């Protein structure tokens, strides 16, 4: 069924807003186009991101700049070994009322924002990391007998330093799985690095213009949900995810040999949602298999566990996913067109 003129018009507006956001970000962040695109895809699908990269690659600057061009509340939490769960979610304080009575009042923590930047998330113990789990999955916080909803839109963007392991706490698999994307932030190109150094010597701080409001972000999130995921794309997603599991009959020998455990059903959901976001940002009403392939590495790299054999061969999860994309066959769209005609 072809998309309506109204839907096409909304897609064009959404695409225009995305271009305006990118123009503003280019005033501050040099390069990192793929990283920015993935972060925006997560924002427009209500997802959370984990940015992994060495210090000095503008991870924090990027998130702060995105928050600046959006008219929404932004909080940054610097994770440290002595950070407590209540430092994130909030705490109850004893106060005396005007009538002379004493009662507890809950003081909300930084989690009650639209964008929460969890800086160096692996520097705090699991108990504190777990304070984010309910917020990320259920979008609510429970304190004592009371459960409070978090504002909409809400997303967590965490950063992690992969080279410094002393005094760090690896993220539990259950928490890693809550992140839609695991985004690797790499070094800039030589040209981009020259521009970065040149910009730093001018001493100018560019002014960023606000592009979107919270209400408009929520509206675009609803629009992205309406982008069609064709049946053949859905079949490809399921085939790809199931092929990452060593004990699945459809898993290729590569997976059985190099992987301990594969991706769960949440990976398929995130692949479909990422495909919808990439299609919508291009102004397309339907998801293509290329959209799924583009999302495959950031969605699957933290959900495919490479075993000792893979490490001995110098193969990472990224390498395995790249190989898997070459192995998993693409379904024929014609097959589904013929089925619908017959029915």
C-alpha positions in Angstrom: 0.0 0.0 0.0 1.6 3.3 -1.1 2.2 6.0 1.7 -0.3 8.8 1.9 0.6 12.4 0.8 0.4 13.5 4.4 2.8 10.8 5.6 5.2 11.8 2.9 5.0 15.4 3.9 5.7 14.5 7.5 8.7 12.5 6.4 10.1 15.4 4.5 9.6 17.7 7.5 11.4 15.1 9.7 14.2 14.8 7.2 14.5 18.6 7.1 14.8 18.7 11.0 17.5 16.1 10.9 19.5 18.2 8.3 19.1 21.3 10.6 20.4 19.3 13.5 23.4 18.1 11.6 24.2 21.7 10.4 24.2 22.9 14.0 26.4 19.9 15.2 29.0 20.5 12.5 29.7 23.9 14.1 31.0 22.1 17.2 31.8 18.5 16.3 34.2 17.8 13.4 33.6 14.6 11.5 32.1 11.5 13.3 29.2 11.5 10.8 28.4 7.9 11.3 28.5 8.2 15.1 26.1 11.2 15.1 23.7 9.4 12.7 23.5 6.4 15.1 23.0 8.6 18.1 20.1 10.4 16.3 18.6 7.1 15.2 18.5 6.0 18.9 17.0 9.3 20.0 14.2 9.0 17.4 13.4 5.4 18.4 13.5 6.0 22.2 16.8 4.0 22.5 19.9 4.3 24.6 23.5 4.5 23.4 26.9 3.4 24.7 29.7 5.4 23.3 33.0 3.6 23.5 36.3 5.4 22.7 39.6 6.7 24.1 39.6 10.0 25.9 39.6 13.2 23.9 37.4 12.2 21.0 34.6 14.7 21.8 32.1 12.1 23.1 30.9 14.3 26.0 31.0 17.4 23.8 28.9 15.6 21.2 26.2 14.6 23.7 26.2 18.1 25.4 25.8 19.7 21.9 22.9 17.5 20.9 21.2 18.4 24.2 21.9 22.1 23.4 20.1 22.0 20.1 17.1 20.3 21.6 14.9 22.2 24.0 14.9 19.5 26.6 16.4 18.9 30.1 20.0 17.6 30.1 21.9 16.2 33.1 25.5 14.9 33.2 26.5 12.3 35.9 30.3 11.7 36.3 30.5 8.1 37.4 33.1 7.4 40.1 33.9 4.5 42.4 32.1 6.2 45.4 28.9 7.1 43.5 25.8 5.7 45.2 22.5 4.7 43.6 20.7 7.5 45.4 23.1 10.0 43.7 21.4 9.0 40.4 17.8 8.3 41.3 17.4 10.7 44.2 16.9 10.4 48.0 14.4 11.0 50.7 15.1 13.8 53.2 13.4 14.5 56.5 11.7 18.0 56.6 9.7 19.9 59.1 6.4 21.2 57.8 4.7 24.6 58.7 2.6 22.7 61.2 5.6 21.4 63.0 5.3 17.9 61.7 8.2 15.9 60.3 7.9 14.0 57.1 10.0 12.6 54.3 10.2 14.3 51.0 11.8 12.7 47.9 14.4 14.9 46.2 14.7 13.8 42.6 18.1 12.9 41.2 19.6 13.7 37.8 17.9 10.7 36.2 14.7 12.9 36.0 15.9 14.6 32.8 15.3 14.0 29.1 18.9 13.3 28.2 21.1 11.7 30.9 24.8 11.5 30.1 26.4 8.7 32.2 30.1 9.7 31.8 32.6 6.8 32.2 29.8 4.5 33.3 32.3 1.6 33.9 34.0 3.5 36.8 31.2 2.8 39.3 30.3 -0.5 41.0 27.5 -2.8 39.7 25.2 -1.7 42.5 25.2 1.9 41.2 25.1 0.8 37.5 22.0 -1.2 38.4 20.3 2.0 39.4 19.9 2.8 35.7 18.3 -0.6 34.8 14.7 0.2 35.8 15.0 3.7 34.3 16.3 2.5 31.0 13.8 -0.4 30.6 10.6 0.7 32.3 11.3 4.5 32.1 10.4 4.9 35.8 12.1 5.1 39.2 10.9 3.3 42.3 11.8 4.8 45.7 10.3 3.0 48.7 6.6 2.5 48.1 6.4 5.1 45.3 7.0 4.6 41.6 7.6 7.8 39.6 7.4 8.0 35.8 10.4 9.6 34.0 9.8 12.5 31.6 9.3 12.0 27.8 11.4 11.9 25.8 14.0 10.0 27.9 17.2 8.4 26.8 20.5 7.5 28.5 23.8 8.1 26.6 26.7 6.5 28.4 30.5 6.8 27.6 33.1 4.2 28.3 36.9 4.3 28.0 38.1 0.9 26.5 41.8 1.3 27.3 41.9 2.0 31.0 40.9 -1.1 32.9 42.3 -0.4 36.4 39.6 0.6 38.9 36.8 -0.1 36.4 33.8 -2.4 36.6 32.6 -4.2 33.4 29.0 -3.6 32.6 26.7 -6.7 33.4 25.3 -8.3 30.2 21.8 -7.5 31.4 22.6 -3.8 31.4 24.6 -3.9 28.1 21.5 -5.5 26.5 19.5 -2.4 27.4 21.6 -0.2 25.1 20.3 -0.2 21.6 23.6 0.7 20.1 27.2 0.1 21.2 28.9 2.9 19.2 32.6 2.9 18.7 34.1 6.4 18.4 37.3 6.2 16.5 40.2 8.7 15.8 39.4 11.5 13.3 40.9 11.5 9.8 44.0 13.7 9.2 41.9 16.4 7.5 39.4 16.5 10.4 42.2 16.6 13.0 43.8 19.6 11.2 40.4 21.4 11.4 40.0 20.5 15.1 43.4 22.0 15.9 42.7 25.0 13.8 39.3 25.6 15.5 40.8 25.3 19.0 43.3 28.2 18.3 40.6 30.7 17.3 39.2 30.9 20.8 35.6 31.2 19.4 32.7 29.4 21.0 30.0 28.8 18.3 26.4 29.6 19.3 24.1 26.7 18.8 20.5 27.3 17.7 17.7 25.1 19.2 16.1 23.0 16.5 13.6 20.7 18.2 11.4 20.7 21.3 10.5 17.8 23.5 7.0 17.6 22.0 8.4 17.6 18.5 10.8 14.8 19.3 8.0 12.7 20.7 5.9 13.4 17.5 8.9 12.3 15.3 9.3 9.1 17.5 5.7 8.3 16.7 6.3 9.0 13.0 9.3 6.7 12.8 7.1 3.9 14.3 4.8 4.2 11.3 7.6 3.5 8.7 6.9 0.1 7.1 9.1 -2.9 7.8 8.3 -5.3 4.9 7.9 -9.0 5.5 11.1 -9.9 3.6 13.1 -7.4 5.8 11.5 -8.9 8.9 12.5 -12.4 7.8 16.1 -11.2 7.2 16.2 -9.7 10.7 15.1 -12.9 12.3 17.5 -15.0 10.2 20.4 -12.7 11.1 19.7 -12.7 14.8 19.1 -16.5 15.0 22.3 -17.1 13.0 24.3 -15.5 15.9 23.3 -18.3 18.3 25.8 -21.3 18.3 23.1 -23.8 19.3 20.6 -22.8 16.7 20.3 -25.2 13.8 20.6 -22.4 11.3 23.9 -21.1 12.8 26.8 -21.3 10.3 30.0 -23.1 11.3 31.7 -19.7 11.8 29.4 -19.0 14.7 29.5 -22.5 16.2 33.3 -22.3 16.2 33.9 -18.7 17.4 30.9 -17.7 19.6 29.9 -18.6 23.1 26.4 -17.1 23.1 24.5 -15.0 20.6 21.9 -12.2 20.5 18.5 -12.4 22.1 15.1 -11.3 20.7 15.7 -7.7 21.8 18.4 -7.5 19.2 15.8 -8.2 16.4 13.5 -5.5 17.9 16.4 -2.9 17.9 17.4 -3.9 14.3 13.9 -3.2 13.1 13.6 0.1 15.0 17.0 1.2 13.8 16.0 0.4 10.2 12.9 2.5 10.6 15.0 5.4 11.9 17.5 5.2 9.1 14.7 5.0 6.5 12.8 8.0 8.0 16.0 10.1 8.2 16.4 9.5 4.5 12.8 10.4 3.9 11.8 6.9 2.9 8.5 5.3 4.0 9.8 1.7 4.0 12.8 -0.1 5.5 15.4 -1.7 3.2 17.7 -4.6 3.9 20.6 -2.1 3.6 19.2 -0.2 6.6 19.4 -3.4 8.6 23.0 -4.1 7.5 23.9 -0.5 8.5 22.5 -1.1 12.0 23.9 -4.7 12.4 27.3 -3.9 13.9 26.3 -1.3 16.5 23.3 -3.4 17.5 25.0 -6.8 17.6 28.6 -6.1 18.7 27.8 -6.2 22.4 25.3 -9.1 22.0 27.6 -11.6 20.3 30.2 -13.0 22.7 33.4 -14.1 21.0 35.1 -17.2 22.6 38.7 -18.0 23.3 39.1 -19.5 19.9 38.1 -16.2 18.3 40.5 -14.3 20.5 43.3 -16.7 19.6 42.6 -16.0 15.9 42.5 -12.2 16.6 38.8 -12.0 15.6 36.5 -9.6 17.4 32.7 -9.5 17.6 32.7 -6.8 14.8 34.7 -9.2 12.5 32.2 -12.0 13.2 29.2 -9.8 12.5 30.8 -8.6 9.2 31.4 -12.2 8.1 27.9 -13.2 9.2 26.4 -10.5 7.0 28.1 -12.1 4.0 26.8 -15.6 4.9 23.1 -14.9 5.7 21.1 -14.9 2.5 18.7 -12.1 1.7 15.0 -13.2 1.1 13.5 -12.4 -2.3 11.0 -9.6 -2.1 9.2 -11.1 -5.2 8.2 -14.1 -3.1 6.1 -12.0 -0.8 4.6 -10.0 -3.6 3.4 -13.2 -5.3 2.0 -14.5 -1.9 0.0 -11.4 -1.4 -1.4 -11.5 -5.0 -2.5 -15.2 -4.5 -4.2 -14.4 -1.2 
